[in-house]
Amino acid sequence: MGFTETFHIIEKETMKESILHTLDGRIKLISLILIIVYAVFSTQIMVLLVLELYLLLLIYLSNISFKQAFMRILVLLPFTIFIIAFQPFIRPGIALYALPFGINITLEGLMFGSLLLSRIIVTLTSIVILSSISPMQEVIQSFRKLGMPRDLAMIFSLMIRFLSLFYDELSKINNAQKSRNFDIFNKKTKYLWRLKQIAFTIVMMFLRSYERGESIYLSMLSRGYSDKSKLYQDRENSIGKNEYVFVIITLSIIASLQILAIYIFPELGFIGANVTI
């Protein structure tokens, strides 16, 4: 599945109707960022487990496909799993298993690796939920209302609008190379020659992007674009009852988990253990 199809599926999720989809973008953004920040600083695995259950409940209430959400988390997870896999071997502590060359698998390393994995899963789930209930333009608009510099918001807005366009240009170049039997993984061709072709691809992509960007900019100027133009919708949504309820529930869960992390979870053994960082 290409980038364009994947992006279309994600945007299609944001068009669904649910309680969370109708919330103000700023409330969704702030609430999920609070969950991510709390997950990053939490040292209780049980806390992260309960937090993940709350996020799964939000996925259910949002009518988001559990399968699509799970697949997107799996796609992002390998970028961090490499760091987690080394924790049992490099973190000092009580040795559980002795391996050759003086390498030990430690209890502290396993616990810290489990903690990192729990944090990452909670963080990725929060990101998937936010991207599934809020269109990217709404996220940028929410950041702008919360104080993001106008120029930075405009850069992000343009990037999102034309990211799929540049991917299509790259796909055209790749298709042209395939029609000429070029395969970057073909070991029968010389390595330096393959690197040369990749360099040509990067240069061609840069030139096409520059030409397309210039033509789009001239088209924007002909339609009245200026440095004061807004490339995102600026709707003044009022904060209503549903927004207050969502924020109160989220803050209450975080506060309750923090209290439980101090007085209850440390007594539960490994799963509720307080991992020292």
C-alpha positions as CSV (number, residue, x, y, z in Angstrom):
1,M,0.0,0.0,0.0
2,G,1.5,3.3,-1.1
3,F,1.7,6.5,0.9
4,T,-1.2,8.1,-1.0
5,E,-3.5,5.2,-0.2
6,T,-2.4,5.1,3.4
7,F,-2.9,8.9,3.8
8,H,-6.4,8.6,2.3
9,I,-7.4,5.9,4.7
10,I,-6.2,8.0,7.7
11,E,-8.1,11.0,6.4
12,K,-11.2,8.8,5.9
13,E,-11.0,7.9,9.6
14,T,-11.2,11.5,10.5
15,M,-14.5,11.9,8.6
16,K,-16.4,9.5,10.8
17,E,-19.0,10.6,13.3
18,S,-18.5,10.0,17.0
19,I,-18.4,11.9,20.3
20,L,-14.6,12.5,20.1
21,H,-14.7,13.6,16.4
22,T,-17.0,16.5,17.3
23,L,-14.8,17.8,20.2
24,D,-12.9,21.0,19.8
25,G,-9.4,20.4,18.2
26,R,-7.6,22.2,21.0
27,I,-9.2,20.0,23.7
28,K,-8.3,16.8,21.8
29,L,-4.8,18.0,21.3
30,I,-4.2,19.1,24.9
31,S,-5.7,16.0,26.4
32,L,-3.7,13.5,24.4
33,I,-0.5,15.5,24.9
34,L,-1.1,15.4,28.6
35,I,-1.5,11.6,28.4
36,I,1.8,11.3,26.4
37,V,3.7,13.5,28.8
38,Y,2.4,11.6,31.8
39,A,3.3,8.3,30.1
40,V,6.8,9.4,29.4
41,F,7.5,10.4,33.0
42,S,5.6,7.5,34.6
43,T,7.8,4.7,36.1
44,Q,4.9,2.4,36.9
45,I,4.1,-0.4,34.4
46,M,0.7,-0.9,35.8
47,V,-0.1,2.8,35.4
48,L,0.8,2.6,31.7
49,L,-1.4,-0.6,31.4
50,V,-4.4,1.2,32.8
51,L,-3.7,4.2,30.6
52,E,-3.6,2.0,27.5
53,L,-6.9,0.5,28.5
54,Y,-8.3,4.0,28.6
55,L,-7.0,4.8,25.2
56,L,-8.5,1.6,23.8
57,L,-11.8,2.7,25.2
58,L,-11.4,6.0,23.4
59,I,-10.7,4.1,20.2
60,Y,-14.0,2.2,20.7
61,L,-15.9,5.4,21.4
62,S,-14.4,7.0,18.3
63,N,-15.7,4.2,16.0
64,I,-12.1,3.8,14.8
65,S,-11.2,0.4,13.3
66,F,-9.2,-1.5,15.9
67,K,-7.5,-3.4,13.1
68,Q,-6.3,-0.2,11.3
69,A,-5.2,1.3,14.6
70,F,-3.3,-1.8,15.6
71,M,-1.6,-2.0,12.1
72,R,-0.5,1.6,12.3
73,I,1.1,1.0,15.8
74,L,2.9,-2.0,14.4
75,V,4.3,0.0,11.5
76,L,5.7,2.6,13.9
77,L,6.9,0.2,16.6
78,P,10.0,-1.2,14.8
79,F,11.7,2.2,14.9
80,T,12.1,2.0,18.6
81,I,12.2,-1.8,19.3
82,F,15.9,-1.9,18.5
83,I,16.6,0.3,21.6
84,I,14.3,-1.8,23.8
85,A,15.9,-5.1,22.8
86,F,19.3,-4.0,24.1
87,Q,18.2,-3.0,27.6
88,P,18.3,-6.4,29.2
89,F,22.0,-6.8,28.1
90,I,23.4,-3.3,28.9
91,R,21.6,-2.3,32.0
92,P,23.4,-3.3,35.2
93,G,21.6,-5.3,37.9
94,I,20.8,-8.7,39.1
95,A,21.9,-11.3,36.5
96,L,19.2,-13.8,35.5
97,Y,21.0,-15.5,32.7
98,A,24.7,-15.7,31.8
99,L,25.6,-15.6,28.1
100,P,29.0,-16.0,26.5
101,F,31.6,-13.2,26.4
102,G,30.5,-12.0,29.8
103,I,27.1,-10.8,28.7
104,N,24.3,-11.0,31.3
105,I,20.6,-10.6,31.1
106,T,19.6,-8.6,34.1
107,L,16.3,-8.2,35.9
108,E,16.6,-4.5,35.9
109,G,17.2,-4.5,32.2
110,L,14.1,-6.6,31.6
111,M,12.0,-4.3,33.8
112,F,13.4,-1.1,32.1
113,G,12.8,-2.6,28.7
114,S,9.2,-3.4,29.6
115,L,8.8,0.1,30.9
116,L,10.1,1.6,27.7
117,L,7.9,-0.7,25.6
118,S,4.8,0.3,27.6
119,R,5.6,4.0,27.3
120,I,6.1,3.7,23.5
121,I,2.8,1.8,23.0
122,V,0.8,4.4,25.0
123,T,2.5,7.2,23.1
124,L,1.9,5.6,19.7
125,T,-1.7,4.8,20.6
126,S,-2.3,8.5,21.6
127,I,-0.8,9.6,18.3
128,V,-2.9,7.2,16.3
129,I,-6.1,8.4,18.1
130,L,-5.3,12.0,17.5
131,S,-4.6,11.5,13.8
132,S,-7.8,9.4,13.5
133,I,-10.2,11.9,15.1
134,S,-8.6,15.1,13.8
135,P,-7.7,16.0,10.2
136,M,-4.2,17.3,9.9
137,Q,-5.4,20.8,9.1
138,E,-7.5,20.8,12.3
139,V,-4.4,19.8,14.3
140,I,-2.4,22.7,12.7
141,Q,-5.3,25.1,13.4
142,S,-5.4,23.9,17.0
143,F,-1.7,24.5,17.4
144,R,-2.1,27.9,15.8
145,K,-4.8,28.9,18.3
146,L,-2.6,27.6,21.2
147,G,0.2,30.0,20.2
148,M,2.2,28.4,17.4
149,P,4.0,31.1,15.3
150,R,2.0,31.8,12.2
151,D,4.9,31.2,9.7
152,L,5.5,27.8,11.3
153,A,1.9,26.9,11.0
154,M,1.8,27.9,7.4
155,I,4.9,25.7,6.6
156,F,3.2,22.7,8.2
157,S,0.0,23.4,6.3
158,L,1.8,23.6,3.0
159,M,3.8,20.5,3.8
160,I,0.7,18.4,4.5
161,R,-1.1,19.7,1.4
162,F,1.8,18.8,-1.0
163,L,3.4,15.8,0.7
164,S,1.3,13.3,-1.3
165,L,2.0,15.3,-4.4
166,F,5.8,15.0,-4.0
167,Y,5.3,11.3,-3.3
168,D,3.5,10.9,-6.6
169,E,6.5,12.5,-8.3
170,L,8.8,10.0,-6.6
171,S,6.5,7.2,-7.7
172,K,6.7,8.3,-11.3
173,I,10.5,8.3,-11.1
174,N,10.6,4.9,-9.6
175,N,8.2,3.5,-12.2
176,A,10.4,5.0,-15.0
177,Q,13.4,3.2,-13.4
178,K,11.5,-0.1,-13.1
179,S,10.5,0.1,-16.8
180,R,14.3,0.3,-17.5
181,N,14.9,-2.8,-15.3
182,F,16.6,-0.8,-12.5
183,D,16.5,-2.5,-9.2
184,I,18.3,-1.1,-6.2
185,F,18.5,-4.5,-4.5
186,N,19.9,-6.3,-7.6
187,K,23.3,-7.6,-6.5
188,K,24.3,-8.4,-10.1
189,T,24.9,-4.8,-10.8
190,K,27.8,-2.9,-9.3
191,Y,27.3,-1.2,-6.0
192,L,28.8,2.1,-7.0
193,W,26.6,2.2,-10.1
194,R,23.5,1.7,-8.0
195,L,24.6,4.5,-5.7
196,K,25.1,6.7,-8.7
197,Q,21.5,6.0,-9.9
198,I,20.2,6.8,-6.4
199,A,22.1,10.1,-6.5
200,F,20.5,10.8,-9.9
201,T,17.1,10.0,-8.4
202,I,17.7,12.5,-5.5
203,V,18.8,15.2,-7.8
204,M,15.8,14.6,-10.2
205,M,13.4,14.7,-7.2
206,F,14.9,17.9,-6.0
207,L,14.6,19.5,-9.5
208,R,11.0,18.4,-10.0
209,S,10.1,19.5,-6.5
210,Y,11.6,22.9,-7.1
211,E,9.8,23.3,-10.5
212,R,6.5,22.1,-9.1
213,G,6.8,24.4,-6.0
214,E,7.6,27.4,-8.2
215,S,4.6,26.8,-10.5
216,I,2.3,26.3,-7.4
217,Y,3.6,29.5,-5.8
218,L,2.9,31.5,-9.0
219,S,-0.6,30.0,-9.2
220,M,-1.1,31.0,-5.5
221,L,0.0,34.6,-6.3
222,S,-2.4,34.8,-9.2
223,R,-5.2,33.9,-6.8
224,G,-4.4,36.6,-4.3
225,Y,-1.9,34.9,-2.0
226,S,0.2,37.1,0.2
227,D,2.1,36.9,3.5
228,K,-1.1,37.6,5.4
229,S,-3.1,34.7,3.8
230,K,-4.4,31.8,5.8
231,L,-4.0,28.3,4.5
232,Y,-6.1,26.7,7.1
233,Q,-9.7,27.1,8.3
234,D,-10.1,29.6,11.2
235,R,-13.3,28.6,12.8
236,E,-14.0,29.8,16.2
237,N,-15.4,26.7,17.9
238,S,-16.8,27.3,21.4
239,I,-15.8,25.1,24.3
240,G,-19.0,23.2,25.2
241,K,-20.2,20.6,27.8
242,N,-18.6,17.7,26.0
243,E,-15.2,19.3,25.9
244,Y,-15.3,20.0,29.7
245,V,-16.4,16.4,30.4
246,F,-13.6,14.9,28.3
247,V,-11.0,17.1,30.0
248,I,-12.3,16.3,33.5
249,I,-12.4,12.6,32.8
250,T,-8.8,12.6,31.4
251,L,-7.4,14.7,34.2
252,S,-9.3,12.6,36.8
253,I,-7.8,9.3,35.4
254,I,-4.3,10.8,35.4
255,A,-4.7,12.1,39.0
256,S,-6.1,8.7,40.1
257,L,-3.3,6.8,38.5
258,Q,-0.7,9.0,40.1
259,I,-2.3,8.4,43.6
260,L,-2.5,4.6,42.9
261,A,1.2,4.7,41.7
262,I,2.3,6.1,45.0
263,Y,0.2,4.0,47.4
264,I,-1.1,0.8,45.7
265,F,0.9,-0.3,42.6
266,P,4.3,-0.6,44.3
267,E,2.9,-3.5,46.4
268,L,1.9,-5.5,43.4
269,G,5.4,-6.9,42.5
270,F,6.9,-6.9,39.1
271,I,4.0,-5.5,37.1
272,G,3.5,-2.6,39.5
273,A,7.2,-2.1,40.2
274,N,8.7,1.3,40.4
275,V,11.5,1.2,37.8
276,T,14.4,3.4,38.6
277,I,15.7,5.4,35.6
